[in-house]
Amino acid sequence: MVLYAAFHLLSDYRVDLFQVAEKEFGKNIPEKCRIGIKGGGYNGGVVFPQKETKSWIELRCKIMKQIN
């Protein structure tokens, strides 16, 4: 699910970001939840800056989305 989301975000396809956040946080999604995509192709990954306690720049994200 997470790699699927990363691929689709990098390709500008539509992704249900609430579903991605729910996989990571369950029903306790942070009030201002941000999702970052780092890397590219098969080496891409989804990160949550609040959980990593780093900025999206420090995590080397290519894309950052805020879902709420």
Residue pairs with C-beta under 8 A, 6 or more apart in sequence:
1 19
1 20
1 23
2 20
2 23
2 24
2 45
2 46
3 44
3 45
3 46
5 15
5 17
5 20
5 35
5 46
6 37
6 39
6 44
6 45
6 46
7 13
7 44
8 14
8 15
9 15
9 37
9 63
9 65
10 37
10 40
10 44
10 62
10 63
17 35
17 65
17 67
18 29
18 67
20 35
20 46
21 29
21 33
21 35
21 48
21 67
22 29
24 48
24 51
25 33
25 48
29 67
29 68
30 50
31 68
32 66
32 68
33 48
33 50
33 66
33 67
33 68
34 48
34 49
34 50
34 56
34 64
34 65
34 66
34 67
35 46
35 47
35 48
35 64
35 65
35 66
35 67
36 46
36 47
36 48
36 49
36 56
36 59
36 61
36 63
36 64
36 65
37 44
37 45
37 46
37 47
37 61
37 62
37 63
37 64
38 44
38 45
38 47
38 59
38 60
38 61
38 62
39 45
39 60
39 62
40 62
47 56
47 59
47 61
49 55
49 56
49 59
49 61
49 64
52 59
56 64
